[in-house]
Amino acid sequence: MRILVLNGPNLGRLGSREPEIYGSATLADVQTLLNGVAGVEAEVRQTDDEAELIRWIHAAVDERTPVVLNPAAFTHYSYGLRDACAMLQGVAPLIELHLSNPHARESFRHTSVISGVATGVIAGFGIAGYRIAAELLRDSE
Ligand code: DQA
C-alpha cells in the first residue's frame, strides 16, 4: 500500500537539529527505514510551508491515501492544518507522530490541535515511530 509521510517545519534539519532531543538520523534515514517495511510504499516529504502541507493533506483526502504526519510546531497552533486533517476522517487513517514526547517537554507542547482528528498518536520513540506507524497502517488495511 502507498502511504504519505509528511513532515512539518524544521524537520528538514533532522540529524543536526537539537540531536539530544531528536537524534542524529536524517529524513533520508527515515525513507531508508521505511523502504524496509514490507508491503508499504512510503513517500517521505518535508516542508516548512503551512500552505504546502495543507495542500498535501487535501491531495491525500482526494486520493484516499493513509498519512503519517509529524506536524512539528504546527501541532500546537495550526487550526488550518487541523481542519485539513479533519477531512481525512472516514476517508483514510491519519497517524500523528512525534520523535520526542511533547508531554515531557515545555508546556506549550502539551497541546496538540491535531490529535482530536487523528486516528492515533505515536510519540517519544524517535525514528522507530515511523516504522511502527507504517506497520500499523499496513496491518490495519
Ligand atoms: C516534534 C515536537 C514538536 O513540539 C516540535 O515543534 C517539533 C518536532 C517532534 O517530532 O518531537 O518540531 O513534532
Backbone and ligand atoms as CSV (ligand in chain L), in Angstrom:
chain,resi,resn,atom,element,x,y,z
A,1,MET,N,N,0.834,-1.194,0.000
A,1,MET,CA,C,0.000,0.000,0.000
A,1,MET,C,C,0.871,1.246,0.000
A,2,ARG,N,N,0.317,2.302,-0.580
A,2,ARG,CA,C,1.041,3.577,-0.620
A,2,ARG,C,C,0.663,4.407,0.606
A,3,ILE,N,N,1.657,5.010,1.252
A,3,ILE,CA,C,1.379,5.941,2.347
A,3,ILE,C,C,2.212,7.211,2.164
A,4,LEU,N,N,1.660,8.312,2.660
A,4,LEU,CA,C,2.400,9.571,2.664
A,4,LEU,C,C,2.937,9.806,4.068
A,5,VAL,N,N,4.187,10.224,4.149
A,5,VAL,CA,C,4.834,10.507,5.431
A,5,VAL,C,C,5.252,11.968,5.399
A,6,LEU,N,N,4.415,12.795,5.982
A,6,LEU,CA,C,4.561,14.251,5.832
A,6,LEU,C,C,5.160,14.864,7.090
A,7,ASN,N,N,6.105,15.750,6.879
A,7,ASN,CA,C,6.845,16.355,7.988
A,7,ASN,C,C,6.846,17.865,7.874
A,8,GLY,N,N,6.574,18.525,8.997
A,8,GLY,CA,C,6.450,19.969,9.028
A,8,GLY,C,C,7.750,20.707,9.305
A,9,PRO,N,N,7.631,21.944,9.764
A,9,PRO,CA,C,8.772,22.863,9.791
A,9,PRO,C,C,9.942,22.400,10.657
A,10,ASN,N,N,11.094,22.676,10.129
A,10,ASN,CA,C,12.402,22.418,10.771
A,10,ASN,C,C,12.814,20.946,10.758
A,11,LEU,N,N,11.928,20.076,10.291
A,11,LEU,CA,C,12.292,18.653,10.283
A,11,LEU,C,C,13.221,18.307,9.119
A,12,GLY,N,N,13.389,19.242,8.182
A,12,GLY,CA,C,14.412,19.060,7.150
A,12,GLY,C,C,15.811,19.115,7.739
A,13,ARG,N,N,15.896,19.647,8.934
A,13,ARG,CA,C,17.190,19.761,9.632
A,13,ARG,C,C,17.481,18.564,10.533
A,14,LEU,N,N,16.613,17.567,10.458
A,14,LEU,CA,C,16.814,16.386,11.292
A,14,LEU,C,C,18.211,15.823,11.053
A,15,GLY,N,N,18.865,15.450,12.129
A,15,GLY,CA,C,20.242,14.957,12.028
A,15,GLY,C,C,21.193,15.938,12.680
A,16,SER,N,N,20.930,17.241,12.415
A,16,SER,CA,C,21.778,18.268,13.041
A,16,SER,C,C,20.990,19.131,14.015
A,17,ARG,N,N,19.652,19.087,13.935
A,17,ARG,CA,C,18.818,19.929,14.795
A,17,ARG,C,C,18.669,19.299,16.189
A,18,GLU,N,N,19.131,20.004,17.212
A,18,GLU,CA,C,18.980,19.545,18.594
A,18,GLU,C,C,19.056,18.015,18.706
A,19,PRO,N,N,20.204,17.442,18.339
A,19,PRO,CA,C,20.293,15.968,18.299
A,19,PRO,C,C,20.037,15.304,19.647
A,20,GLU,N,N,20.248,16.059,20.735
A,20,GLU,CA,C,19.999,15.466,22.055
A,20,GLU,C,C,18.505,15.207,22.258
A,21,ILE,N,N,17.665,15.919,21.476
A,21,ILE,CA,C,16.214,15.707,21.557
A,21,ILE,C,C,15.725,14.818,20.416
A,22,TYR,N,N,16.225,15.122,19.201
A,22,TYR,CA,C,15.643,14.465,18.019
A,22,TYR,C,C,16.509,13.351,17.433
A,23,GLY,N,N,17.714,13.153,17.995
A,23,GLY,CA,C,18.586,12.102,17.486
A,23,GLY,C,C,19.410,12.562,16.295
A,24,SER,N,N,20.221,11.671,15.770
A,24,SER,CA,C,21.157,12.041,14.702
A,24,SER,C,C,20.715,11.537,13.324
A,25,ALA,N,N,19.615,10.811,13.274
A,25,ALA,CA,C,19.128,10.313,11.977
A,25,ALA,C,C,18.495,11.446,11.182
A,26,THR,N,N,18.578,11.341,9.870
A,26,THR,CA,C,18.005,12.334,8.966
A,26,THR,C,C,16.700,11.800,8.367
A,27,LEU,N,N,15.996,12.677,7.634
A,27,LEU,CA,C,14.778,12.212,6.954
A,27,LEU,C,C,15.116,11.200,5.857
A,28,ALA,N,N,16.326,11.310,5.292
A,28,ALA,CA,C,16.760,10.296,4.319
A,28,ALA,C,C,16.858,8.937,5.013
A,29,ASP,N,N,17.309,8.951,6.257
A,29,ASP,CA,C,17.359,7.695,7.029
A,29,ASP,C,C,15.950,7.162,7.277
A,30,VAL,N,N,14.986,8.079,7.490
A,30,VAL,CA,C,13.594,7.655,7.677
A,30,VAL,C,C,13.087,6.969,6.410
A,31,GLN,N,N,13.411,7.562,5.250
A,31,GLN,CA,C,12.984,6.947,3.983
A,31,GLN,C,C,13.598,5.555,3.841
A,32,THR,N,N,14.885,5.435,4.159
A,32,THR,CA,C,15.559,4.128,4.079
A,32,THR,C,C,14.906,3.121,5.008
A,33,LEU,N,N,14.592,3.586,6.231
A,33,LEU,CA,C,13.927,2.712,7.213
A,33,LEU,C,C,12.598,2.206,6.658
A,34,LEU,N,N,11.838,3.121,6.058
A,34,LEU,CA,C,10.506,2.758,5.563
A,34,LEU,C,C,10.594,1.902,4.306
A,35,ASN,N,N,11.672,2.055,3.545
A,35,ASN,CA,C,11.864,1.199,2.368
A,35,ASN,C,C,11.970,-0.272,2.787
A,36,GLY,N,N,12.343,-0.491,4.051
A,36,GLY,CA,C,12.491,-1.856,4.553
A,36,GLY,C,C,11.212,-2.439,5.128
A,37,VAL,N,N,10.120,-1.674,5.110
A,37,VAL,CA,C,8.845,-2.191,5.642
A,37,VAL,C,C,8.102,-2.891,4.496
A,38,ALA,N,N,7.983,-4.189,4.613
A,38,ALA,CA,C,7.358,-4.977,3.542
A,38,ALA,C,C,5.910,-4.552,3.342
A,39,GLY,N,N,5.505,-4.493,2.101
A,39,GLY,CA,C,4.102,-4.223,1.795
A,39,GLY,C,C,3.727,-2.759,1.854
A,40,VAL,N,N,4.711,-1.888,2.067
A,40,VAL,CA,C,4.432,-0.452,2.161
A,40,VAL,C,C,5.310,0.305,1.169
A,41,GLU,N,N,4.674,1.199,0.444
A,41,GLU,CA,C,5.416,2.109,-0.422
A,41,GLU,C,C,5.252,3.497,0.187
A,42,ALA,N,N,6.281,3.941,0.920
A,42,ALA,CA,C,6.187,5.191,1.672
A,42,ALA,C,C,6.892,6.316,0.928
A,43,GLU,N,N,6.234,7.461,0.898
A,43,GLU,CA,C,6.837,8.646,0.297
A,43,GLU,C,C,7.042,9.679,1.399
A,44,VAL,N,N,8.307,9.952,1.726
A,44,VAL,CA,C,8.636,10.887,2.806
A,44,VAL,C,C,8.815,12.282,2.210
A,45,ARG,N,N,8.087,13.240,2.765
A,45,ARG,CA,C,8.199,14.634,2.317
A,45,ARG,C,C,8.346,15.554,3.530
A,46,GLN,N,N,8.924,16.732,3.284
A,46,GLN,CA,C,9.051,17.734,4.344
A,46,GLN,C,C,8.847,19.109,3.751
A,47,THR,N,N,8.184,19.968,4.533
A,47,THR,CA,C,8.051,21.370,4.135
A,47,THR,C,C,8.044,22.260,5.372
A,48,ASP,N,N,8.533,23.478,5.176
A,48,ASP,CA,C,8.428,24.487,6.234
A,48,ASP,C,C,7.193,25.359,6.017
A,49,ASP,N,N,6.437,25.057,4.971
A,49,ASP,CA,C,5.356,25.919,4.497
A,49,ASP,C,C,3.987,25.323,4.878
A,50,GLU,N,N,3.248,26.013,5.702
A,50,GLU,CA,C,1.953,25.517,6.178
A,50,GLU,C,C,0.991,25.264,5.011
A,51,ALA,N,N,0.985,26.184,4.040
A,51,ALA,CA,C,0.062,26.041,2.905
A,51,ALA,C,C,0.382,24.792,2.094
A,52,GLU,N,N,1.669,24.528,1.906
A,52,GLU,CA,C,2.060,23.346,1.138
A,52,GLU,C,C,1.643,22.065,1.863
A,53,LEU,N,N,1.836,22.055,3.171
A,53,LEU,CA,C,1.446,20.886,3.964
A,53,LEU,C,C,-0.066,20.652,3.861
A,54,ILE,N,N,-0.836,21.731,3.923
A,54,ILE,CA,C,-2.298,21.630,3.800
A,54,ILE,C,C,-2.671,21.098,2.410
A,55,ARG,N,N,-1.985,21.556,1.380
A,55,ARG,CA,C,-2.268,21.042,0.026
A,55,ARG,C,C,-1.973,19.550,-0.073
A,56,TRP,N,N,-0.920,19.100,0.569
A,56,TRP,CA,C,-0.593,17.664,0.545
A,56,TRP,C,C,-1.687,16.864,1.246
A,57,ILE,N,N,-2.239,17.418,2.342
A,57,ILE,CA,C,-3.343,16.716,3.032
A,57,ILE,C,C,-4.567,16.673,2.122
A,58,HIS,N,N,-4.865,17.783,1.457
A,58,HIS,CA,C,-6.001,17.788,0.516
A,58,HIS,C,C,-5.848,16.681,-0.530
A,59,ALA,N,N,-4.644,16.536,-1.070
A,59,ALA,CA,C,-4.402,15.506,-2.096
A,59,ALA,C,C,-4.593,14.112,-1.500
A,60,ALA,N,N,-4.146,13.931,-0.246
A,60,ALA,CA,C,-4.328,12.628,0.422
A,60,ALA,C,C,-5.817,12.322,0.581
A,61,VAL,N,N,-6.616,13.349,0.895
A,61,VAL,CA,C,-8.072,13.170,1.004
A,61,VAL,C,C,-8.619,12.729,-0.355
A,62,ASP,N,N,-8.256,13.449,-1.383
A,62,ASP,CA,C,-8.783,13.156,-2.724
A,62,ASP,C,C,-8.387,11.754,-3.192
A,63,GLU,N,N,-7.176,11.340,-2.815
A,63,GLU,CA,C,-6.665,10.030,-3.276
A,63,GLU,C,C,-6.889,8.934,-2.244
A,64,ARG,N,N,-7.501,9.285,-1.113
A,64,ARG,CA,C,-7.779,8.322,-0.027
A,64,ARG,C,C,-6.497,7.619,0.424
A,65,THR,N,N,-5.441,8.398,0.585
A,65,THR,CA,C,-4.130,7.847,0.947
A,65,THR,C,C,-3.890,7.963,2.451
A,66,PRO,N,N,-3.515,6.863,3.118
A,66,PRO,CA,C,-3.156,6.933,4.538
A,66,PRO,C,C,-1.957,7.859,4.761
A,67,VAL,N,N,-1.990,8.566,5.894
A,67,VAL,CA,C,-0.957,9.577,6.161
A,67,VAL,C,C,-0.325,9.354,7.534
A,68,VAL,N,N,0.997,9.455,7.573
A,68,VAL,CA,C,1.737,9.640,8.824
A,68,VAL,C,C,2.180,11.089,8.804
A,69,LEU,N,N,1.810,11.832,9.849
A,69,LEU,CA,C,2.085,13.268,9.867
A,69,LEU,C,C,2.853,13.648,11.121
A,70,ASN,N,N,4.066,14.202,10.916
A,70,ASN,CA,C,4.738,14.892,12.016
A,70,ASN,C,C,4.547,16.378,11.750
A,71,PRO,N,N,3.565,16.994,12.413
A,71,PRO,CA,C,3.254,18.394,12.114
A,71,PRO,C,C,4.258,19.371,12.709
A,72,ALA,N,N,5.229,18.848,13.491
A,72,ALA,CA,C,6.242,19.678,14.146
A,72,ALA,C,C,5.560,20.818,14.906
A,73,ALA,N,N,6.072,22.041,14.809
A,73,ALA,CA,C,5.499,23.130,15.615
A,73,ALA,C,C,4.052,23.438,15.230
A,74,PHE,N,N,3.637,23.109,13.992
A,74,PHE,CA,C,2.236,23.345,13.597
A,74,PHE,C,C,1.265,22.569,14.495
A,75,THR,N,N,1.765,21.487,15.083
A,75,THR,CA,C,0.958,20.674,16.013
A,75,THR,C,C,0.211,21.545,17.008
A,76,HIS,N,N,0.911,22.571,17.468
A,76,HIS,CA,C,0.458,23.276,18.662
A,76,HIS,C,C,-0.461,24.457,18.377
A,77,TYR,N,N,-0.565,24.845,17.092
A,77,TYR,CA,C,-1.374,26.054,16.838
A,77,TYR,C,C,-2.045,26.145,15.480
A,78,SER,N,N,-1.803,25.184,14.569
A,78,SER,CA,C,-2.339,25.388,13.216
A,78,SER,C,C,-3.758,24.823,13.064
A,79,TYR,N,N,-4.738,25.708,13.227
A,79,TYR,CA,C,-6.133,25.274,13.032
A,79,TYR,C,C,-6.381,24.957,11.551
A,80,GLY,N,N,-5.657,25.612,10.675
A,80,GLY,CA,C,-5.806,25.333,9.245
A,80,GLY,C,C,-5.388,23.899,8.919
A,81,LEU,N,N,-4.278,23.484,9.500
A,81,LEU,CA,C,-3.818,22.109,9.277
A,81,LEU,C,C,-4.791,21.125,9.922
A,82,ARG,N,N,-5.282,21.465,11.110
A,82,ARG,CA,C,-6.259,20.593,11.766
A,82,ARG,C,C,-7.507,20.425,10.890
A,83,ASP,N,N,-8.009,21.520,10.357
A,83,ASP,CA,C,-9.225,21.437,9.546
A,83,ASP,C,C,-8.994,20.593,8.297
A,84,ALA,N,N,-7.800,20.686,7.730
A,84,ALA,CA,C,-7.473,19.828,6.579
A,84,ALA,C,C,-7.459,18.365,7.020
A,85,CYS,N,N,-6.825,18.093,8.160
A,85,CYS,CA,C,-6.740,16.714,8.657
A,85,CYS,C,C,-8.127,16.149,8.973
A,86,ALA,N,N,-9.031,17.013,9.416
A,86,ALA,CA,C,-10.390,16.561,9.743
A,86,ALA,C,C,-11.061,15.943,8.517
A,87,MET,N,N,-10.687,16.416,7.331
A,87,MET,CA,C,-11.303,15.881,6.107
A,87,MET,C,C,-10.862,14.451,5.815
A,88,LEU,N,N,-9.796,13.999,6.473
A,88,LEU,CA,C,-9.354,12.610,6.279
A,88,LEU,C,C,-10.221,11.628,7.069
A,89,GLN,N,N,-10.933,12.142,8.076
A,89,GLN,CA,C,-11.725,11.254,8.928
A,89,GLN,C,C,-12.763,10.509,8.093
A,90,GLY,N,N,-12.802,9.206,8.251
A,90,GLY,CA,C,-13.735,8.381,7.481
A,90,GLY,C,C,-13.292,8.142,6.049
A,91,VAL,N,N,-12.148,8.724,5.677
A,91,VAL,CA,C,-11.635,8.597,4.307
A,91,VAL,C,C,-10.363,7.739,4.293
A,92,ALA,N,N,-9.424,8.097,5.170
A,92,ALA,CA,C,-8.151,7.359,5.269
A,92,ALA,C,C,-7.572,7.619,6.662
A,93,PRO,N,N,-6.834,6.648,7.216
A,93,PRO,CA,C,-6.262,6.839,8.547
A,93,PRO,C,C,-5.164,7.901,8.570
A,94,LEU,N,N,-5.061,8.557,9.708
A,94,LEU,CA,C,-4.026,9.575,9.932
A,94,LEU,C,C,-3.340,9.266,11.261
A,95,ILE,N,N,-2.048,9.028,11.205
A,95,ILE,CA,C,-1.272,8.847,12.430
A,95,ILE,C,C,-0.440,10.092,12.665
A,96,GLU,N,N,-0.676,10.737,13.811
A,96,GLU,CA,C,0.153,11.875,14.242
A,96,GLU,C,C,1.392,11.299,14.910
A,97,LEU,N,N,2.534,11.803,14.515
A,97,LEU,CA,C,3.788,11.240,15.021
A,97,LEU,C,C,4.714,12.342,15.522
A,98,HIS,N,N,5.343,12.078,16.650
A,98,HIS,CA,C,6.396,12.961,17.157
A,98,HIS,C,C,7.602,12.123,17.542
A,99,LEU,N,N,8.772,12.633,17.197
A,99,LEU,CA,C,10.012,11.942,17.564
A,99,LEU,C,C,10.207,11.965,19.071
A,100,SER,N,N,10.006,13.154,19.644
A,100,SER,CA,C,10.113,13.318,21.094
A,100,SER,C,C,8.736,13.094,21.715
A,101,ASN,N,N,8.689,13.104,23.034
A,101,ASN,CA,C,7.405,13.054,23.734
A,101,ASN,C,C,7.054,14.476,24.158
A,102,PRO,N,N,6.192,15.157,23.404
A,102,PRO,CA,C,5.900,16.561,23.707
A,102,PRO,C,C,5.377,16.780,25.117
A,103,HIS,N,N,4.739,15.773,25.696
A,103,HIS,CA,C,4.169,15.922,27.045
A,103,HIS,C,C,5.245,15.972,28.131
A,104,ALA,N,N,6.442,15.549,27.790
A,104,ALA,CA,C,7.539,15.593,28.748
A,104,ALA,C,C,8.397,16.849,28.552
A,105,ARG,N,N,7.896,17.770,27.726
A,105,ARG,CA,C,8.677,18.964,27.392
A,105,ARG,C,C,7.944,20.238,27.830
A,106,GLU,N,N,8.244,21.371,27.196
A,106,GLU,CA,C,7.656,22.650,27.607
A,106,GLU,C,C,6.119,22.582,27.525
A,107,SER,N,N,5.467,23.396,28.364
A,107,SER,CA,C,4.002,23.292,28.450
A,107,SER,C,C,3.314,23.652,27.131
A,108,PHE,N,N,3.927,24.538,26.305
A,108,PHE,CA,C,3.250,24.877,25.055
A,108,PHE,C,C,3.181,23.680,24.110
A,109,ARG,N,N,4.017,22.666,24.367
A,109,ARG,CA,C,3.980,21.465,23.516
A,109,ARG,C,C,2.949,20.453,23.996
A,110,HIS,N,N,2.305,20.725,25.126
A,110,HIS,CA,C,1.362,19.745,25.677
A,110,HIS,C,C,0.027,19.759,24.939
A,111,THR,N,N,-0.217,20.831,24.186
A,111,THR,CA,C,-1.454,20.917,23.406
A,111,THR,C,C,-1.180,20.523,21.963
A,112,SER,N,N,-2.014,19.619,21.462
A,112,SER,CA,C,-1.995,19.319,20.025
A,112,SER,C,C,-3.374,19.626,19.464
A,113,VAL,N,N,-3.439,20.481,18.456
A,113,VAL,CA,C,-4.721,20.757,17.804
A,113,VAL,C,C,-5.012,19.682,16.751
A,114,ILE,N,N,-4.057,18.789,16.531
A,114,ILE,CA,C,-4.197,17.736,15.515
A,114,ILE,C,C,-4.783,16.447,16.112
A,115,SER,N,N,-4.416,16.142,17.360
A,115,SER,CA,C,-4.755,14.829,17.937
A,115,SER,C,C,-6.237,14.498,17.868
A,116,GLY,N,N,-7.083,15.514,18.032
A,116,GLY,CA,C,-8.534,15.293,18.042
A,116,GLY,C,C,-9.106,14.812,16.722
A,117,VAL,N,N,-8.344,14.946,15.661
A,117,VAL,CA,C,-8.819,14.467,14.356
A,117,VAL,C,C,-7.892,13.377,13.785
A,118,ALA,N,N,-6.952,12.906,14.627
A,118,ALA,CA,C,-6.055,11.825,14.191
A,118,ALA,C,C,-6.666,10.479,14.568
A,119,THR,N,N,-6.295,9.445,13.829
A,119,THR,CA,C,-6.708,8.089,14.203
A,119,THR,C,C,-5.987,7.684,15.481
A,120,GLY,N,N,-4.730,8.063,15.603
A,120,GLY,CA,C,-3.938,7.763,16.792
A,120,GLY,C,C,-2.650,8.542,16.762
A,121,VAL,N,N,-1.919,8.454,17.875
A,121,VAL,CA,C,-0.698,9.249,18.040
A,121,VAL,C,C,0.444,8.340,18.488
A,122,ILE,N,N,1.620,8.533,17.891
A,122,ILE,CA,C,2.844,7.860,18.334
A,122,ILE,C,C,3.835,8.953,18.690
A,123,ALA,N,N,4.400,8.891,19.884
A,123,ALA,CA,C,5.329,9.948,20.298
A,123,ALA,C,C,6.390,9.373,21.224
A,124,GLY,N,N,7.614,9.856,21.046
A,124,GLY,CA,C,8.657,9.571,22.011
A,124,GLY,C,C,9.580,8.424,21.650
A,125,PHE,N,N,9.423,7.851,20.463
A,125,PHE,CA,C,10.226,6.686,20.097
A,125,PHE,C,C,11.216,6.975,18.973
A,126,GLY,N,N,11.507,8.255,18.742
A,126,GLY,CA,C,12.458,8.614,17.701
A,126,GLY,C,C,11.982,8.133,16.343
A,127,ILE,N,N,12.930,7.832,15.443
A,127,ILE,CA,C,12.506,7.470,14.086
A,127,ILE,C,C,11.875,6.080,14.034
A,128,ALA,N,N,12.060,5.272,15.071
A,128,ALA,CA,C,11.377,3.962,15.099
A,128,ALA,C,C,9.870,4.142,15.025
A,129,GLY,N,N,9.390,5.292,15.503
A,129,GLY,CA,C,7.955,5.569,15.438
A,129,GLY,C,C,7.421,5.537,14.011
A,130,TYR,N,N,8.238,5.986,13.064
A,130,TYR,CA,C,7.791,5.984,11.660
A,130,TYR,C,C,7.578,4.547,11.168
A,131,ARG,N,N,8.497,3.667,11.565
A,131,ARG,CA,C,8.370,2.258,11.152
A,131,ARG,C,C,7.112,1.643,11.782
A,132,ILE,N,N,6.916,1.923,13.059
A,132,ILE,CA,C,5.739,1.393,13.755
A,132,ILE,C,C,4.466,1.909,13.095
A,133,ALA,N,N,4.460,3.193,12.748
A,133,ALA,CA,C,3.277,3.791,12.105
A,133,ALA,C,C,2.991,3.115,10.769
A,134,ALA,N,N,4.041,2.897,9.981
A,134,ALA,CA,C,3.866,2.260,8.665
A,134,ALA,C,C,3.323,0.847,8.829
A,135,GLU,N,N,3.849,0.114,9.818
A,135,GLU,CA,C,3.376,-1.264,10.053
A,135,GLU,C,C,1.925,-1.268,10.499
A,136,LEU,N,N,1.563,-0.297,11.350
A,136,LEU,CA,C,0.171,-0.208,11.820
A,136,LEU,C,C,-0.774,0.055,10.651
A,137,LEU,N,N,-0.393,0.973,9.784
A,137,LEU,CA,C,-1.250,1.294,8.637
A,137,LEU,C,C,-1.391,0.086,7.721
A,138,ARG,N,N,-0.269,-0.587,7.497
A,138,ARG,CA,C,-0.311,-1.791,6.641
A,138,ARG,C,C,-1.208,-2.865,7.267
A,139,ASP,N,N,-1.042,-3.098,8.566
A,139,ASP,CA,C,-1.736,-4.219,9.203
A,139,ASP,C,C,-3.205,-3.922,9.476
A,140,SER,N,N,-3.569,-2.650,9.438
A,140,SER,CA,C,-4.985,-2.302,9.689
A,140,SER,C,C,-5.755,-2.126,8.391
A,141,GLU,N,N,-5.084,-2.447,7.288
A,141,GLU,CA,C,-5.739,-2.243,5.979
A,141,GLU,C,C,-6.923,-3.201,5.796
L,1,DQA,C1,C,8.091,17.411,17.210
L,1,DQA,C2,C,7.682,18.061,18.531
L,1,DQA,C3,C,7.229,19.491,18.314
L,1,DQA,O1,O,6.873,20.089,19.554
L,1,DQA,C4,C,8.347,20.309,17.702
L,1,DQA,O2,O,7.891,21.623,17.419
L,1,DQA,C5,C,8.948,19.674,16.510
L,1,DQA,C6,C,9.138,18.230,16.474
L,1,DQA,C7,C,8.678,16.007,17.401
L,1,DQA,O3,O,8.811,15.293,16.410
L,1,DQA,O4,O,9.036,15.628,18.523
L,1,DQA,O5,O,9.372,20.363,15.576
L,1,DQA,O6,O,6.921,17.292,16.394
